[in-house]
Structures are given as C-alpha cells and as structure tokens.
Amino acid sequence: MLYIKDPYLNEMRDQTEYHIRSEAHKARPLKPSEVSDKDWGNYIFFFANTKGIHFERWVNYTGHRKWFNVIRNTVTDEILATYRPDEDVVKIIADLGIDTKDIKVPGVLEKLKNKHV
Amino acid sequence: MTKFNIFSLIKNSLSYHENWEQHWRSPEPKKEYDVVIVGGGGHGLATAYYLASEFGITNVAVLEKGWIGGGNTGRNTTIIRSNYMWNESAKIYEHSLKLFEGLSQELNYNIMFSQRGVLNLAHNVHDLQEMGRRGTAIKLNGIDTVFLTPEQVKEKVPLINLNGRYPVLGGLFQPRAGNARHDAVAWGYARAADKLGVDIIQSCEVQGFDIKNGKVQGVKTTRGNIKTKKVGVVAAGHSSVIADMAGFNLPLETVPLQALVSEPIKPVLDTVVMSNAVHVYLSQSDKGELVIGAGTDEFVSYSQRGSFDVIEHIMPPIIELFPFTSRLRQLRQWGGMTDCTTDRSPIISKTPVDGIMINCGWGTGGFKATTGSGNVFAASLAKGEMHPIAQPFSIDRHYDGYLIDEAAAAGVAH
C-alpha cells in the first residue's frame, strides 16, 4: 500500500483516499471526430505500461477531489515525486536526475523533445 | 522417459522414490530454432506441446527468465470454467475446458482436474437479472449451466449464510467447471513437450530482438543469440516489456492480483463459490486450505506484491457469507502480475513485426484457458495465420471497436 505526498495538501496521505486513473500526460485529441481509428484506439487503449519509472494520474476522491501526477518506480512501488498538472515535469525529471532513456511514457517523451527543440 | 502407471509406481516405491528420472532436460540453447516461445508459463509450455504434438514442429525452444510455472501459473486460484457470455469467449474457454477434461490421460500426468462445479451467487435484483442474461447466453452456446434457488444453493453449500448482510437470492452453477493442480499443468506440458523434442531453457532472459526490414531474424538472450523466423510471445505480466523490445505498444496494464490461503481444515466446501457483487471467490484445496482470491490493485506494478487494503476489503464479505471463517487463520498471501486489457479479453494476435505473434492480456483469469490458448496459438504459429477461434482476439479490435467486453472475465465486478 502506498503513502502519497499530496501536492495540494503538501502532506503524506493514505493511498485509500485516492484513485489512480492510468497513464499521465496523455493528451486527448482536440478534435476526436477528425482523428483516425488508429490514433483514437492508441489514445484510448494503449499504454506504455512501464516496468520502472512510470508517470500516472491520481485523484483524491475523499476530500478535495483534485487531480495530480505521480512518478513511481513500478518495480519497487517507490514514489519518486508527486506534482500538480501545472508544474513543469521536465524540470522535475531533471531535479530527480532520472535518466531520460528510462522513460517510456509517450506524453512525457513528447514534452522532453519539445523542451530540447 | 518413464511412463507413469501403477507398475512404475510400485517399482519406484521399492527404492523409496529416490530413482525417478528427471521429467525434462535442461539443454543448452541451439543456434537456431523453427519457433521460439518467450515465456515458460502454462500457456507457453502448452503452445510448445501442441506445436510438437499436433503440427510436428519439434525444433522449438521455450525461453523462461526464471523457472517454468513460477509466474502467474503458480500463483492463481486454479479455477477452471467456461461460463462466459460472449460467443467469442464461449468458444475459446469451452475449447479449453474440453481439453482439460482429457489432459491427464493425454499427458500421462495427473493434473488433478476436479470437476466440482463453480457456483456464482446473486445478492440483489440486478445480480439476478445479469445472471439471467448471461446464463441464457451461455445455455444458447451449448455450455452446461444451471440456475439455482437459494434453497438449492444452501443444499450445495450447507455452511453458507443466506440471510446476512449480503442475502443470497439465487445462483448460477456450471457443473463441469472446477479446479486443477496448477503446477501439474505446467509440469505435465513441460514433460510431454520435452519428450517430443522441445528444448525448455530456464534462467534465460530475452533482452531484445534482431529485426530486419520489419521481419524477425532472431532473439537476443542472456544465454546468447538465437536465430529464428517465428517467435511466440507468451509473457503475461511482462508482455509490454517484451513488446517494447520489438518496438511496439500493447493495450495492456500490468496490475497485481492477490490470493491467500487459510490453515488447512476438514472438508467444508466441495465446489467453487464466487460472488461478483462482493468480490469473493473461494474453494477448498485437496490439502484442506481455503483458497481465497482477492482483487487487483488499481495501479501498474511489477512488484509481485499487492496492497493490504485489498485483502481488508474482501475479508468482511467472506466472514458474512461463511461465518465459520471468522476465526480461521490465513497462512499465506501472495501476488501475481496480471496483464489486463480494457475489455478483459485476451489478445492472440499478429503484431506489427512480421514473424512475432503475441498471446497475452489474459489478465486475472488466464489459468482456465491454458489448454485452449496454447492449442490455438500453436495452430496460428504453425500456419502463419490466426486460428478461427483466435481471430476475434486480435490487437486490431482496439482500432475497429469490436471489443469483447467480458465483465464476467474474472467472475468479479469490474
């Protein structure tokens, strides 16, 4: 069971106060009706499912009901960081010293790429 | 290899069972194989066995990172049933159940298949309606299923509490369902496949693929490179990791699923009881332990461990339904990594890489399909085209929308 530092409350809270809702940084296509079946299928159903450094969305459902992201090692279940969606994930990755080669989540890779350009 | 029968048993008892020969070899990997199976669990070993026995393809290697049957094959609650609602599921799970019925004889290995039946409980009007719908669909597919009244449930399971917090309003029973010894299924397939010439290579981790112009040429492993034109990936919880090596993504998330067993007690339960609404499934093993299936965690994890709140969540309903369990001590608890699709149906499919086929996504209920999954996957690998039973389980269903939405997949509410 996880013990999560809530980035809104800024305190450690029990996992049972939260739900996880899958991979983070997955941008919903802006015009779904114009997206191909392939792209829509990829958006809805396909996941990086990373073994190692994973990025995921959590929501508090017993209190403030706000969303935030968690960086977690899925092998050890160790939480490396929690952050609000408006925070800069690229900076957080740099601060933590995560090797970008270990990152598989497409949305995060996109952000890293854009940062370097 | 010794054939198991009463005479070999007597002969070996005279030497205190110390001279049984090894059931399978531990060969060094060859330079090249016709087919390489990645993953030495039940499904992978079954695939190798049927490749050799039905299609005469014996130059096959099964590569296993750890030891065979050490993953989900040895971690499940051993339930076998085929009472699924959708036609596509009915076909593959009933195919599996029929293969289980003859498996001990076919493999000359006692898999301890016990057709003690599986009983699903209804606790409210919605459950009854869902059961009516699912049960009727199952019957129309020619699969045995019986609707039970609360009195009939009580007759079958005398220790159940019909009028507790979760009143029992009815039940759906599949008489041909039951349990088998999970390890024996893996070992039986391994022994039979080895006898036909299949190389089972343990402690051999796949680290990458040799892919040229979109075609697979070989597999890179911790024990050297192996050439092959055909790869069958049957890696359960690690499927996404293997797919990543080959350069594609899968519609999977790997989540821990837990189970636990109690101290052994006298026989109290001679069927498998499942309750979707309160998320309980339990049976009694031949050793006398109550085998209890818990739920999955919500988050992706490769830790092979589950959270304690999941166990906390299932114990009260079990005590409510079976009050005698309130003072029963739970002895062991463990977790496995289940590869879950959104529609809770498996993926048996070609992949973007020519020559690599994948069999995964069995999620929380793969053990019951070990036989049929291996059988149709072997046929697909042998012919290069998906077997008719496997066709609906293509990855492409996530693009064209033909999902096989099995809420009944784990026998629990999703």
Interface residues (C-beta under 8 A of the other chain):
Chain A: M1 L2 Q15 T16 H19 I20 S22 D37 K38 W40 G41 N42 I44 F45 F46 F47 A48 N49 T50 K51 H54 E56 R72 T74 V75 T76 D77 K104
Chain B: H238 S240 V241 D244 N249 L250 P251 L252 E253 T254 E298 F299 V300 S301 Y302 S303 R305 S307 F308 D309 T341 T342 H398 Y399 D400 G401
